[in-house]
Amino acid sequence: QNHNLSFTGGDEKTSYGLYLNHSDQEGVLLESYLKRYSGRLVLDGQVKDWLKVGGSFTFNHIEENRVDGGVGGLTALRMMVETLPIVPVKYPSGDYGTNADYPNMEGGENPVNILLNRTNILKTQTFLGDVYANIDIAKNLQLRTSIGANINNTQDNFYSGRELNNLSANFQGEATIRNTRTNYWQFENFLTYDYEINENHRINAMGGLSWQQYDYFYSFAGSR
């Protein structure tokens, strides 16, 4: 399901827009899903004859269960292909069927068991925003100042059950959490002088100063 909601308006001096979205999707594989919440706000306004301000802000929150994020290992997709067609999902006893139950067959866990007892939930939050001001300091002289930020947070939660053979049964299950945060800031100031002498001659000059900062943070915790 997908839902959108928007509000727009303004007058001769001001305009604004607010845009919201919610998406909830179930994947093809068992237990797979993706949820998204997002919003965007845009503003522009002529506050005074000599002052114009504005900005835009965007936020996204995404949560997904990456049920088959592994590469080359005994993943659910690989086991769907390699598991014998005569192997049941479960026996009457409640045990999951695997290739290892048949002579001379390579081991590998039941794909349904993997999908139900192995999760990799990734949560991502992104904020992107900037505000600006255009200031007419004097005739033909304008200052534009702006500040912007790009902030990203991710959390990767992984769990593998204690009964998944050839995956995590040997160490009674596995759980890990990874957190990553990146912050990027930018502050800019530009002074512009534009003077028309006549229809054939013009003076245009610009000077500016820009400041940037980038931060990175990472943490990890796990248990077996």
Helices and strands as residue ranges (DSSP letters): E 2-10, E 14-26, E 33-48, E 51-65, H 76-82, G 99-101, H 111-117, E 118-138, E 141-160, G 169-171, E 174-198, E 201-223
